[in-house]
């Protein structure tokens, strides 16, 4: 699996966790986390769903990480771990 595919896979795992069928996981997050992450997650999900370019995905991931940095202390452990995996995959995809 190449670096770009690893990035897509890591991004998809984040989307699968947060955007479950009924958005139950997203709704259970602290309100501030919901506010900061909802739009960046939707952007990243749209890039994945529409088969956007690697560059578009990297930009969406960067926006998500910027938003997540604002609420890092409030993130559930599982989501924080997936975002960290996504960060590392993004770094590798830039190399």
Secondary structure, 3 states (H helix, E strand, C coil): CCHHHHHHHHHHHHHHHHCCCCCHHHHHCCHHHHHHHHHHHHHHHHHHHCCCCHHHHHHHHHHHHHHHHHCHHHCCHHHHHHHHHHHHHHHHHHC
